[in-house]
């Protein structure tokens, strides 16, 4: 029988996998494809992406996984036992990585990009992509580590 904490861990793994997969796709393909476009076109498309992504189908796994990680962190600290350290580490890694880095680094870059006129694209766009990708790689790596730790905690609880 699956316990409540195991169910929360499974849901966090699924949500974190969706979020981390999206981040990985941006690092691997999306941003590089946008860089191949003329600066104005790449920048305009990214401005559109940043507007369109704020939808329930993104926010539910992104923020929902953060809530699940908080619940898992509290539950694992309360319950203890096998897998608790892995669950705590995995939950904190998601909260610091995909959630924290996004809010502290990528969102401010996106907000600045939204206020930027396309005529500034030749100068601003390459710098934006470089900085945005650097932080995206960090949050993607931390998201991947979080998934591994959450899965390890689940395996140790079995």
C-alpha positions, 0 to 999 in steps of 0.5 A: 500500500502506498503511504500519503508521503509516497503518493506526494513523492510520486506526484512531485516526481511527475510534476518535477519531471514535467518542469525539468523536461521543459527546461531541458528542451529550452536549453537543448533546442528552443533558445539555440533555435531562437539565436539562429533567427535575426535578433529582432525575430528571436527576441520577439518570439521569446517575448511571446513565449514569456507571455504565453507560458503563464497558463494553468498547464504550466503553473500547475506543475511548476507551483504545484510541485513546489507545494508538494515539495514543501509538504514532503519536506515537512512530512519527511522531517516529521516521520523520519526513517529510511528515505527521509534525508533523500526526500528532504534534499530532493524537495529543497533542491527543487525549491532552490533550483527550478522554483528559486532560480526561476524567480530570482534570475530568469523572471527578472531577465524576462521582465526586462526583455518584455520592456525592451524595444525590438530596436535594441535587439541586436545589442541586448538579445545575445546578452539576454540569451547568454545570461538566461541560458546560464541560469536555465542550465543551473535550474535544469541541473538542480531539477534533475538532481531533485528528481534523482533524490526524490526517486531515491527517497521513494526507493528507500521507503519501499 
